Amino acid sequence: MEQKVAALALLAAALVWAVTSISYKSMLDAGFPILFLLWVVFIFRFLAVWIISDYKKVKHEIITDIWELKMVLMSGLFSLALPLFFLLAITYTDFDNVYFITYTAPAWVLVLAVIFLGEKLNIKKLAGLGVTLIGVYFIARPENIFSLDLGILFALGAALFYAGDIVVGRELKDYSFHTVSIYSNGFRVIVLTIAVMLAFEIPQIENFYFYVGLAAVMGFFRGIASDFFYYALEKLEASTASIITLSELIFASVLAFVLFGEIHSIDEIMGFSLVILSGLIILLRKSDLDNFEHLIHIHRRH
């Protein structure tokens, strides 16, 4: 019974991530400023995580080690750059393209782990990375792959920052999710507060305060979704969790088709399929199953 509840919780988290990401696009299309959007989202995500940790009576650990504190701050920067690049990307190219390219993060984790953590390469790792690159090639449209497509570049940047956050998250595995999340979210709120104070002017768009309220709800639900995610990882086998997590891609694609009428070419569909395949190759490698929660350490993703 617990496993069924955990699976439903993970599906709910994936749906929340997909719905809120789609909402980002709608708000940007309406002229809502990116920095202010992220600021409101992170404030309410921070509140959600804090409220949940208090409700569960999770001990608020104090990070006193300077190196570990630097890792937490770096995690905050990576997980701030991720949604920023994601939002910039969807202003230049199709939503689905950005989503699938961002999901190439596990492949870039392998690259960063080899460079910075001294992990060894093997055939499956190289196969996963190769399939990822081919998938990105098709999504980026072969005839335009060597042109300067800002949407694709921003999406790749989001994937790289996502990967960086994963690698840093692995170095903080001795702390609870709630502790790392409270520190990193708090740091992001401080950075964005400064940025908003320096750059923000209230835009002249209709229903501005409605969008502010929507952003607050999105942030709060993202905080709840992250808690669902880590609850599920405690109850499910890693291979099961990885497959369920990929359902976010399906939710996002269906929503993009229904709401925005996004129809893709054969090349793009082939690219999407290859990205999913590469994710399964990388995430389901036997050697990584015990560390799965660190490999896909999703702060969220966007």
N, C-alpha and C positions, 0 to 999 in steps of 0.2 A: 504493500500500500504506500509506504514511504517513497519508493522509487517512482510510482505513478504520480504522486503529488510533486516530486522533484522535477519529473519530466514536464508536467504541466506548468510548473513555475518557470522552467527554462524557456518553454514555448512562449509564455506570457512576456518574459523579459525580451525575447527576440522580437515579438510583435511590438512592444513598447519602443524598442530601438528603431524599428522600421518606420512606425507611425510618426515618431518625433522627428526623425530625419526627413521624412516627406514634408512635415510641417515647417521645417527649416526653409525648404525651397519655396513654399507658399508665402512665407513671411518675407523672404528676400525679394520675391517677385512683386510684393506689395510695397517695397521700398523701405522695409525695416532695416536699420543699420546693424551690421554684423557684430561690432564690438558690444553694443548695448544688448543685443540678443544673447550673446554668450555670457555677458555679465549677469543678466537676470537668471538664465538657466543654471549657472554655476552656484549662485547664491542659494537657490531653492534646492538644488541637488545637495549642497552642503547641509542645509537644514534637515533634509530628509534622512541623510545618513546619520546625522547627530541624534535625531529623534528616535530612529530605529535602534541605534546603539544604546541609548538610554532605556528604551523599552525592553531590550534584551539583556539589560544590565551588563553590557560589555565594558570591561575595564578600560578606561582611557589611558593608554600607555604614553609616557613622556619619553621622547627620543632625545637622549642627551649626548650620544656619540656624534661628533662633528661630521665624520665621513658619512654615516647613515643619514644624518640630517641633510647633507648635500645631495644624497641619492633621492631623498624625498622631494627636495626642491627641484631636482632635475626631472623627476617623474611629473611634477606639477607643470614644468615648462613643456615637456613632450606632450602631455595630455591636454595642454592648452593649444599648442601648435597644431595638433591633430584636427580638432574641429574647425579651427581657423582655416587651415588649408582645404579641408573638406568643403566648407561653405564657399570659399573662393572658387573651388573647382566646379561646383554645381552652377555657378553663375556663367561658366564658359562652355560647358558641355552637358550631355544628357545625364540625368540623375543615375540611371542604372550603370552607365560607364564608370562614373565616379565610385559608386558603391562597390562594384566588382574589383576595380583596381585597388581600392583601399583594402579589400580583403586579401590582397597578395601579401599582407604583412607577415604571415608565418614564414614565407620564403626569405624575406629580408631579415627576419629574426635569425635564421640559420647563418646568413652572411655575417651579421653583427656578432653572433655567438662565436663563430670561428675566429673573427678578427680580435674581439675584446675578451672573450671568455676562454679561448684556447680549445674549443670543441673541435673534434676531428670530422672531416668530411667523409661521406661514404656514398655508395651508388644511389641509395634512396634519396638522400639529401640533394644530390646533384640532379636526380630525375625530377624531384619536386620543384627545384629552382628553375630547371630548364622548361618544364611545362608551364610554370608561372610566366616566364618571359615570353613564351609563344602566345599564351593567352592574352597578355597585355598587348602584344603586337597586333593581334586580330581585333581587340576592342578599340585600339587606337586607329583602326582602319589602315590596312597595309599601304594604300596609296598616299597616306598622309603621315606615315610613321616618322619620317625624317624632317617634317615641317615643325615649326614652333607652335604647338598646340598648348595654350596655357592651361586649358582644362585638364588635359592628360598630365602635364607637368605638376600642377597643384595636387592632383589625385595621387601621383607617385610620391610627392612630398608628404601627403597625409599618411600613406602606407609606411614610409620610412620613419616618421615620427611615432606612428603606432608601434612599429617594431622596436624603436628605441625605448618606448615606455614599457614594453614587455620585458626587454633585457634588464632595465633598471628595476622593474618589479620583482624579478627573480632574485635580485640582491637584497630585497627587503622581505624575504619569505618568513623571517622569524617574527615579524609583526603581524597583527591581525589586519584583515582587509579594512575594518572600520578605522583603525588607527592611521594607516597609510592614506586612506581616502579623506579623512578629516584634515590631515596635514596638507595633502596635495591640493584638495579643493579650497582650503582656506588660503593657501598661497596664490592660487589662480584668481580667487575673488579679489585679493589685495592688488595683484598686477592689473586686473581688468578695471578695478575701481580707479586706479591712477590713470589708466589709458582713457577711460570714459570721461573723467574730469578734464583731461587735457584736450580731447578731440570731439566730445559729443555735443551736438546741438539737437534739440527736439525737432525731428523731421515733420514736415507738414504733410502727413498722410492721414487718410481716413481711418477711423477706428484704432488710433494709436494705442489707447489704454486697453482696448480689447486684446491687442497683440501682446502687450506687456503681461496681461493676465494669462494669456495662452503660454507665453514663454515660461512663466512661473510654474504653471501646471506641468509643462514639459520637463522642467528641471526636477520637480518633485518626483514625478513618475520615473525619471531616469535614476534617481537615487534609490527608489524602491526596486527597480529592475536590477540594479547592480547587487542588491542584497539577495534577490531571488537567484541571481546567477551563482553567487558563492554558496548559497544554501544547496542548490542543485549539485554543485561539484562535490559537496560533502556526501551526497547520497547516491550519485550515479557513477557507473564505470566511465572512465575517461573516453573510451571509444563511443559510447552512447551519447555522452554529453557533446562531443565534437560534432557528431552528425546532426543533433538537434539544433546546435548553435548555427549551423549553416542554413537553417530554415529562415533566418533573418533575410538572407539574400532573396529567397522566394517571396517572402512577404513584401519586401521592398520593390521587387520587379512587378508583382501584381498591382500594388498600389500605384506605382508610376504609370502603368498601362491604363488603369481605371481613371486616375485623376488627371494625368497629363497626356494620355494617348500616345505614350512612347512606344513606337514599333521599331524593332531592330532588324538589321540586315543579317544574312547568313554568317558573315564574318564575325559580327559582334556576338551572335548566339554561340558560335564556335568558341570564341574567346571566353565567354561566361562559363561554358562547360569546362574548358581547360583550367580556369581558375579554381572552380569547385573541385576538379580532379586533383589539382596540385595541393589544395588544402587538405584533402583526404590522405594523399600520399604522405604529406609532412606531419599532419596531426596524429595519424594513426600508426606511426612508426612505433614498434614495440618499445624501443629504448626511451621514448618520451612519455609513455603512458603514466608513469609515476609522477612526472613533473608537469602533467598536462595543465594544471591550473596556473602554472607560471608561464607556460608557453603561450597560452591565450589569455593572458592577464588583461582583460578588457575593461578599461576605465570608461569607455565609449564616447565607446568608440566614437564620436562626432557629436 
